[in-house]
Amino acid sequence: MKKFINATIYRNDEATEILVEDGVIRAIGRNLPSAPEEIDLKGRLVVPPYVDAHLHLDYVYTGGNPGAKNDSGTLFEGIARWHEVKKHQTFEDAKARALKGIQEEVSKGVQFIRTHIDVDDPKLTGLKAMLELREELKDNVTIQIVAFPQEGMYAYKGGAEMVEEALKMGADCVGGIPHFEWAREIGERSIHTTVELATKYDKLIDVHCDETDDVMSRFVELLNALVMSEGIGSRTAASHTCSFGSADNAYAFRMMGLFQKSGLNFIALPTENAYLQGRQDTYPKRRGLTRVKEFWESGINVCFGQDSINDPWYPAGNGNLMNILDNGIHLAQTMSFEQLDTCLDLITFNGAKTLNIEEQYGLDVGKPANFLVLDALTPFEAVRQRADVLSSIRHGEYLFKKPEPSYEIELDLHRKTK
Ligand SMILES: [Zn+2]
């Protein structure tokens, strides 16, 4: 048994102590019974682990590969480049790169990852590697796999069948990319197939949806309608929805009412889409972001993800969710003092809700003792300072613990140069 004391606990003003036994939170509050091991957090902020709701672990670190160079910086050239890169992917290479990507994320406080894996591959190389890693690493990180047809369910011959095969092999979610199919009707067909497969195999849904500035791309409308009819809106996520950021206000207003009804989840990818979108714009130039502010303020669940770590779509990315949050709240203009106090939700609780893992997530009695200690005393300061993650605790044990920051920079700005 161990007790964490002198904690500032995110979204819990009453408690300052967490009692952990056998990997589970036994009590949370003040003046809890003593424990053989007591860890003084010195007032620092404790938050649930970061959730990366959208990542491509089969693509990580391929950005520098021969043939991966994306001259236009667009989504569509990225897909064409990946088509070449994946021809040379081996199981060993895919597994080694994904492991490195996971290590990079976990070392920055992520404990839950939803990864899309390209299944437009007759050998399903990336999927096989990821299924092994999901199992091998499960004590340290929870991974959800999306069966994702990167080159289409129909634009890629046999894509829909490969998605189904991946679900049978153990993928957790059905993916799709309707805006990449060759005609609107075919994109719509892919949405129907996505929902049919999800109900047939009892899986979650996460669609790359309307990742374009084209205001005519409105696949989210059909996705929302179908999952609402099936009563599985809360089990569904629409990733990107960039075009919704350009949509007519009257249309957007009506759709947001329907999103509220369905419980559909939204995942925005701020750094990646700021980089990829608006490429055909001169000026003014769009930001590539969906209506994060309006979703958040009207109670529609929205969260952020990293998306890419050095791949044909985006050269940067390092799994630092605080950086993603920082970029996201700027682009979305969600920085009122109240929002700064609660925006950590966008990389924690809201991500957990999107992943449908709320039963095992959060700082509550009876749940797994999974949490982070940030180098800040309040949520506001954590965001303002882009606070570092000092330690990550999983099932009551340290995944990592950094040395206590031991120095304060001493500045004398009144000094006179000699
Ligand atoms: Zn993606």
Residues whose N, C-alpha, C, O or C-beta is under 5 A from the ligand:
A	BS01	ZN	D307
